[in-house]
Amino acid sequence: MTAHVLAGALADDGRRRIFAAIVLGATSATEVAERTGLPARAVLTGVRRLTDAGLVTGADGALVADEPSLRATARDSRPADDAEPGVDPVLRTFLRAGALVGLPAQRGRRRVLLAHIAEQSFEPGTRYPERAVDDALKPWCAAGGSDHATLRRYLIDEQLLTREHGVYQLL
C-alpha cells in the first residue's frame, strides 16, 4: 500500500466511518452498518474498497484493521533523507529531489533556501529576461511547494536578484 492508495481509500466520508467502526471494534458488516448508520450495500462496498487498499483484513471472518500494513506504509512513505551529511537542515527539510515541498515561514530559513535556489539557478553577472528567470524557477516548483512568481518575488525582496526594466541579475 502506498500513501496515495491510503489517502484514496479514506477520501470518502463513508469509508472513513466504516474504517473507524472497524478500528473501534466492529467485526462484521452488520455491526459496522449498525454503528455507522450506513446502508448494508454501502458498508459492503466500503469494506471491499478498504480491503483492496490493504487497510482492513477479514481474518477468520472477522473484520480488523491491518495494522502491520499501516505501519509499513507509514515507514515507507517517509521522505527519503538522501542529502549529504553536511547539507543544511533547512535544505533537507524543504527540498526533495531538487524541488520545493514548501517555503519556510521564518524569514531566516526562507533566506537560506532562497540563496541556495539563486546560486543554483543563476550565474553572477549574467542578465536574464523575466521569461528566463521564470523558466529557471519553474523546476523548483514541480512538487507544488510554491509557484515561480512567488519565488521570483521573494528573490527580489531578499535582494538576491535585482530587477531593472524587466531584466534580472544575481547579486
N, C-alpha and C positions, 0 to 999 in steps of 0.2 A: 504494500500500500504506500502511496506517495502522499505528501501533504496536500497535493492538488486533488487527489481522489478523496481524501478525508474531508476537505472543505466542500467538495461537491456533494458528498453523501449527507453532510449536515447542513447544507444550504437551505433545505426545505424545513419549514416550521414543524410540519407533521412528523418528519423523520427525526428531528431533534427531540420532540416529545416522546416518540417511540423509544429512541435510544435512552433518554432519561429514565423512562419507566423500567427499561431492562436493567440499567445501572442500579436503580433503586430497588431491584428485586423481583420484578415481574418475570416469570419464567415461561409463559406461554402467550400465544397471540390473544387468547381470551382475556388473560389478566392485563395485557397491555391495552386492549380495547377498553376494558373497564376503567383503568387508571387514567387513560388519556381522553376518553370520551370520543374517540375516533371510530368511524365505521370499520367493521371487520375487514372489508376489502382493502381499505386504505392501510390498515395495520399490516395485513399480509404482504401488500406491495412494498410498504416501507421496510418491513423486516427483510424481505428478499433483497432490496437495494442495499441495506446495511450489511447484510451477509456477503453480498457480492463485493462490497467495498472492503471487507475484512474487519469491520467494526464489531460484528456480532457473530457468534457461533451457536449452533444448535446441538451442542454435545449431549448425547443421550436424550434427545428430545426436549431438553430444557434450554431456553434462550439465555445466553450470558454474553457480557461484553468481552471482546477478545483483547484482554489487557496486554498479553505479550506482543501482539501485533501493534497496538497503540504505542507501547514503549519503543518498539523497533522503529516506528515511523517518527516518533519524537527524536530519537537518537540520530536517525538517518537524514532528517530534514534540517538539522543544524547547519548553518552556513559553514562551508569549509574554511578553515583558517590557514590558507595556503601562502600567507605572507611570510617573508623572511623575518627572522627574529628581531632584526634591527629596525623594522618598519614602524613608523609612528602609530600608536594605538588609534589615533583619530582616523588615519587612512584605513587601518584594518577594520574599523567599525563601519565606516561609511562607503567603502568601495568594495565591490565584489566583481571579480573578473574584469576590471577596468571600467566598471560602470557604477554610477552613484546609486545607492539604495536609499539615500536620504541626505538631508542637509542638517548639520548641527544647529541647534538653537543658540548655543553660546557663540558669541562673536569671535572669541579667540580660537576656538576649534574650527569654526567655519573658515577663518582666515588661513589656518594651516591647510585645510582641504583645498581651498581656492588657490593658494600659492602652488600647491602640487599640480593642480589642473592647468594653471597658467604655464608653469615650467614645462610640462609635458606636451602642451598643445601649441605653444608659440615660440618663435625664435626671437631673441633680443635684436632690436634694431630693424626688424622687418615690419613693413607697414601692411596691414590687412584690411581689405574692404569688409563691410559688415557681413556680406554673404559668406566670405571665407571664415570669419570668426564663428558664425552660426554653424557652418559645416564642421569646423574643428570641435565645437562643443556638443553637437548632437550625439556622437557616440557615447559621451559620458552620461547621457540621459536615457540610454537604451533600457535601463532597468526601471524607469519610471520614478526615480528618486527626485527628479526636478525636471525643468524644461530649459532649453538652451537660452531663451530670452532672460530667464531669471538668473542663470549663471553669468551671462554677459553683463547684466546689471550689477550683480554682486562684484564681479571682477573690476568694474569701473568704480563702484562705491568704495571698494577696499584699496583703490589706487594701484592695482596690479596691472591694469591696462589703462591706456589713455585713449580718449576719443576726441577727434578733431575733424569736423566736416565729414563725418561718416567713415573716417579712416581710423583704425585701431592700431595700437602698438604696445608691446610688452615693455614694462618699465624695468 
